[in-house]
Amino acid sequence: MGEIDYRTQGSWAKVSLRVPLGALSLEQVERIVGRPTDLDGRGRPSDHWWIVDFYGKEGESLERQLDLLAEMICTYREGLIEVGRQADGINVFIGWEPRRGQDSVGFDANLISSLAEIGGRIILDIMTDDCDHDCESIS
């Protein structure tokens, strides 16, 4: 089965957990967490991040990806806490194009507390091509 073209769907989301490389090497992060990095489309690791992607080949919903993220944090909790202490940060990157008329997303309290425990932060990258209101006046 080929990869989903997220640009042709009414809504798409891509969630990943990322640790920037610098203070720790890729090998150090993998050893501490106990999980290898996900590989890019060419089958190679990133030069800049230890990364775990949750969107998969089936185009998981945003809600499902956030559930998978929470499960992953629970599974690798101790290692992620240690990486959070040593690394330059832990980021949850969410790229999201909401369905037309949808303008919000909620985060479960357990996910928020798990992220706080590992020193994680959420980065939202929301994509939209249409606007039903005066977008120019929003700053």
BELMO-V115554 format. One record per backbone hydrogen bond with DSSP energy under -1.0 kcal/mol. NH is the residue of the N-H (numbers start at 1). CO is the residue of the C=O. E is the energy in kcal/mol with one decimal. If there is no record, write none. Layout:
NH_CO_E + NH_CO_E
//
This chain:
6_4_-1.1 + 8_5_-1.8 + 12_97_-1.5 + 14_95_-3.0 + 16_93_-2.2 + 17_52_-2.4 + 18_91_-3.2 + 19_50_-2.5 + 21_48_-2.7 + 22_24_-2.0 + 29_25_-2.4 + 30_26_-2.6 + 31_27_-2.2 + 32_28_-2.7 + 33_29_-2.9 + 34_30_-2.3 + 38_51_-3.3 + 40_44_-3.6 + 43_40_-2.3 + 50_19_-2.4 + 52_17_-2.2 + 54_15_-2.7 + 60_55_-2.0 + 65_61_-2.5 + 66_62_-2.3 + 67_63_-1.9 + 68_64_-2.5 + 69_65_-2.4 + 70_66_-2.3 + 71_67_-2.3 + 72_68_-2.3 + 73_69_-2.6 + 74_70_-2.0 + 75_71_-2.4 + 76_72_-2.4 + 80_76_-2.5 + 81_77_-2.5 + 82_78_-2.0 + 83_79_-2.5 + 84_80_-2.6 + 85_81_-1.3 + 86_82_-1.4 + 87_83_-3.4 + 91_18_-3.1 + 92_121_-3.1 + 93_16_-2.7 + 94_123_-3.0 + 95_14_-2.8 + 96_125_-2.4 + 97_12_-2.8 + 102_99_-2.6 + 112_108_-2.2 + 113_109_-2.5 + 114_110_-2.2 + 115_111_-2.6 + 116_112_-2.3 + 117_113_-2.1 + 118_114_-1.6 + 120_115_-3.4 + 121_90_-1.8 + 123_92_-3.2 + 125_94_-3.4 + 127_96_-3.1 + 135_133_-1.7 + 137_134_-1.2 + 138_135_-1.4
//
